[in-house]
Structures are given as C-alpha cells and as structure tokens.
Amino acid sequence: MSRGAAQIGLGRRSRRAAFTLMELVAAMLLLSIAFPPLAVSMRDAVVRQGANNQRIIARWLAHARMEEVLADRHSSTRGWPAMVTSNYTTGGFWSQFPGFSQSVTIMDHDATLIAAGTTHKLIIVTISWNDATRGSSSIRYQTVVTNY
C-alpha cells in the first residue's frame, strides 16, 4: 500500500470517529432538557429517605419510652402507684435526639376503660417531630395495663 493511500484511509477513519458541531449541540440540548427533572427527582428521593429515617427514629423512641413505663410497673421500688403522668415528663436519652419531643399520658380507668377507676391504666406515648415532607408529624403508641 502506498503512503498516500494509507493517509487517505486514515483521514476517512478520523472523520467518521469525530463529532460534528451539530451532533454536539444536539447532545447538549438533550442533556439540558433531561437534567433538570432528573435533578429534581434525585432531590425528592433524598428528602423522602430523610423523612423515612425520622419516622424510624420516632418509632424507636416511642417503643423505648413505652418500655420504660412498663418496666416501672414491675419495678420493686416504683410499681403501680408510681405510674402517673408527672413521673414521665423527661427522659434520660432525649438530649441525643434534639428534633424530637415526647409526651406520656397515663389515665386511670375501670375495666370498661370508659369510666375512671383504679384497676386499669391507659398509657399513651406520643413522639412529635418536624418532618421534611409533611411538616409537623407525630406517632402515638398506647397500651392498657392492669393492677393484678
């Protein structure tokens, strides 16, 4: 093969492998149209993941607080008489979760859970926080214990 033929073949090959200005402009146009919705959907996914993490933490906190109250029921030093709302206004680990607040409500009832009494207690634990997607959110755990 002569030298001239090799250069011609090389020249054809390099022209086919290169992008034209029109192809580059078309690619940039497609990317500029597709990128903003993609970026918005990625942002929304990150926000939703954070909101899910907050809900998981809130459930864990509510469960932990309920377990504290139920443990007091069977405690030899505290027991049934100590299960009143005023004994559960603060918690020891709440400083580690600054975005969350908790409340514990304990109501004395009779066996029907309608009238006041001394045989049953309705325990309600509520955890509140500001959710990134819904604003103010809360979850509520409740149970009934009896003085047996």
Steps between C-alpha positions, in 0.01 A plus 500: 500500500637836408550773748230719344238224525580447869454870571171510312369200697615653825332827411169330429512309823570806714214693340256220581615478863467873573185686609368779288398828652133419429524168684661673796229770510227235475654301786527810719137590422379153601703511822373847588142379459548170688722615790265733699223240551762241588656735758159576653414131531836429664442783750152367581639151554757632747235700689268199520781280628568753776131506590495119517801506732320746728195274516718202588670696779161621630367143514810387682470787751130428562569132554791576735292743705210254524742232622625736772145554625418129489823416681398732782178299538703195600769688693532417869580864582244680281211268411133579431471818712791668318332463162370858469551752221714736708770234544567487124547862395865457398715216380867430548598454135291778340795741474647273232191556280450877494237506224257276689270569792309249711201491725365225721139501621375249755129486582337289772197300387275219603470174307273656237765766418218755487461612861767605746624228729805346660532158339629593154732763357497624141854599400550723195847589371515769230814596307495821292748641248516726194496284189672635188212387277189545719596767750394418856464123550439270794445138585313359794541171685242396756435201720297400803643345814315359797574487870502125556 
